[in-house]
């Protein structure tokens, strides 16, 4: 049996891969945070030419975005993070001012030899939401790249009705035997 679902919408994040070469779409409240070409600070972009170099001195600098979505919609947040191991360092992702469980990175060791860490979280839309990344890396830099936020695919209402009718047909057929 084939179940058709809606294709997931394109990302709701503006410039999540920083390929504009700047923070277009983001609000930045941080010192020593900029978009850099791959290779800067010993960090190679996760993909593409640019990444966000985060190195706020003192806690914490932020980059954030306000997202228009649908109330109650389940969204999948995905991003890549890397640290050069300078201590102290701290990073977290917040959804509507609340830290996303599992997003905190504190005093990370040098990840450059192993590469970027990929993080994926489900969040719930309210209609207008804010995504904020907080960062501190006093002696050096962290990197952020390929931030996406997509609605998880859900079956079309017509598909659910057809699927429900099919299941009822199977149940009634089983009862006859």
Buried (B, 14 or more C-beta within 10 A) or exposed (E): EEEEEEEEBEBBBBBBBBBEEEBEBBEBEBEBBBBBEBEBBEBBBBBEBBBBBBBBEEEBBBBBBEBEBEEEBEBBBBBBBBBBBBBEBBBBBBBBEEEBEEBEBEEBEEBBEEEBBEBEBEBEBBEEBBBBBBBBBBEBBBBBBBBBBBBEEEBEEEBEEBBEEEEEEEEEEEEEE
